[in-house]
């Protein structure tokens, strides 16, 4: 069973991952 808090944490983690990926991409290219 997945709680709302777990979903929220997953969304935040995914958002941070995307931001880091974009920053890393800009740094490389």
PyMOL commands that set and color helices and strands:
alter all, ss='L'
color gray80, all
select helices_A, chain A and resi 4-28
alter helices_A, ss='H'
color red, helices_A
deselect
rebuild
show_as cartoon
